[in-house]
Each structure stands twice: as C-alpha cells, then as structure tokens.
C-alpha cells in the first residue's frame, strides 16, 4: 500500500472583504464550487473592547468629558 502526498510550496492566502451579504454569499458559493477550503472569521470586536466602549458612551451621556486640549495637558505636557 502506498500513500500519495501533495506538497504545496509557497501557497498564498487571500483575505476577502465583501461589502454586502450578497457578495459574501457569492464568494462562499464560488469557493464551495471550486472545492476550496475556507474559514469564516467574525469581524466583531473583543468583549473587553465592547465593554470599554459602552463605559465611554455612558460617560459622554453623563457629561463626563474633557476637551482635547485638556487631555493633552493632562497626559502629554510636562509641567
């Protein structure tokens, strides 16, 4: 019994950015028709980032903001 291995050298990966659900469905259909393996990845932000954004939005709604100039003075300008 012999085994045959296909060795692919210098293969490239393609990252596709569809702009609509229709485009995504079409790309997936074409890849399936060509028997090309693919992985789906989510574009959503990590949970800790979403929590930080929510906290920041609550601060803005409560009026807890500073100007950009105040931010620079507080964090970047040495006294």
N, C-alpha and C positions, 0 to 999 in steps of 0.2 A: 504494500500500500504506500503510495507516495502522496505527499501534500504539496500543493502549489500555493505559493505566497506571492501576492502582488505587492511590490515595494514602490511606494510613491516618494520621490525625492523632489524637494523644492515645491511642494504644493502650496498654493495660496488660499487664503480665506477671504471671503467677501462679506463686508458688513453693509447691509442694505437698510435704507431709511425711507420706508414708504410714507407717503403723505396722506394716505386715506385708508380706510378699512378695505375698500375695493382693491387698491393697489396691493395691500398685504395679502388678501385672498388670492389674487392673481399670481403673485410671486410664489406663494406656497403651492399653488396648483402646478405651476411650471416645474418647481423643484421636485415635487412628487412624481410628475410625469416623466422626468428625467432620471428618477431614482437617485437623486442627490440627497444625502443625509443633511439635515439641518437641525439647529436648536433654536427654540424661541427664548428670548430673554425679555424680561419686563423692563419698562422704562421708568417705573415708579421709583421715587426717592426712598432711601432707607428710613425706617420708622423713627430713628432718633432725629433725623433732619426734619421730618414732618412735625414732630413734637416741638422742635425749636421754632419752626415757622409759625405754628399755632400760638405758642407763647408770645412771639414777637407781635403777631396780629392783635392779640389781646392787649398788649402794652400800648400799641398805637391807638386802639379804640378807647383806652382809658386815659389817653392824653400823655402818657409817659414817653415823651420823645425829646430829642435834643437836635440842634442843627448840626450840619456837617462841620461847620467851623468849631462848635463846642466839642464835637467828637475829636477833631484833630488836636485841639488844645489839650484835651484830657489825655489822649493816648500817644501823641506823637511829638508835641512841642515840649522840650525840656525847659523847666523853669530855672 
